[in-house]
Amino acid sequence: MLMNSWIEEILAPELTAATWQEAVIAATLSDASRAEAFGITLNNVVEVVTTRAKLLQAVYPDFCQFCQTNLNLPPQQLWEPLWNLWLPLAIQIASKHQQLHRPFIQGILGGQGTGKTTLSAMLTLIHKHLGYRTISISLDDLYKTYSDRRALQQQDPRLIWRGPPGTHDIHLGLTVLDNLRHSQTSVSIPRFDKSAYNGAGDRTTPEIVQGVDIVLFEGWFVGARPVNEVIFESPPLPIITDADKAFARDMNHQLRDYLPLWERLDSLIVMYLKDYHQSIAWRQQAEQQMIATGKSGMKDTEIKTFVEYFWRSLHPELFITPLTKSPLWVDLVVEINTNHTPGAVYRPIHD
């Protein structure tokens, strides 16, 4: 039985297990890595599938509205990630929160185009139906002010773009996460306006939140850890020149200052693009679409230079790929296909 067929049956007004449950159970257990990642076994699979089906019915109207309003996509196109990733992950995070008896902080690492924003939005939507308030904080929200970054750039002209380690206010991040963890009555969440100062960006009015249960803290190197500097003796492209290697070493050193932030995470998910070169094509597509609407955008050569700048600062092969094999630091890996959709889901294991 195809997924579309049995999801249609689950969404029928009267939920009965007669025709769809056997097929769903078989499909759920057939992906052993995904089942293990979400704690699904032969003993609990019937309960898991039934619970997920009832939650699907509850969230579906809001899910449809989100797809149409925010993604301009028919809901059926996202049934697979909804059923196989967003619903079980939301249930898992909610369960971990219940065990903590305090706000749960979920880290999400992923580059541009890997689906961090959509994942955060869907988890927030589903958690609302489970009775929990979820907020998202981006590493971008912790950027230093425009004036501070200008001063930083004068000290180190290599920091030509915001984003690499050293361009964030770590103390601010620690204060916010600690206030959230300790269930402060009212917490001020910093927000960043990327359009300010002709795209250089600056802080904007903070968001005041109360009663937060789950925090989604996402960013392109959230959870990344310093590596042994010996690796920079023979680094991957585009780290080529002595200047490139010096920059990579300095960024690796700066990354140590972020470790206290990562210590506040209760869990870490890696949205893993196996072929990181795909990010250049994704960025080019995004810029071309923006140009087609009449807005300004970067040329293909400029995009390549832009993306490679970040690879020189924290190279995916050195800082992200190892995390997918590190059960000590990462709880879940979600592989991202070249069409931006989620692929395999598993817990990291050592080679």
Helices and strands as residue ranges (DSSP letters): H 3-10, H 21-30, H 32-37, H 45-66, I 67-71, G 75-78, H 79-81, I 82-86, H 87-100, E 104-110, H 116-130, E 134-138, G 139-142, H 146-155, H 170-181, E 187-193, E 202-209, E 214-219, G 229-233, H 242-254, G 255-258, H 259-263, E 267-272, H 278-292, H 300-313, H 316-319, G 321-325, E 332-336, E 342-346
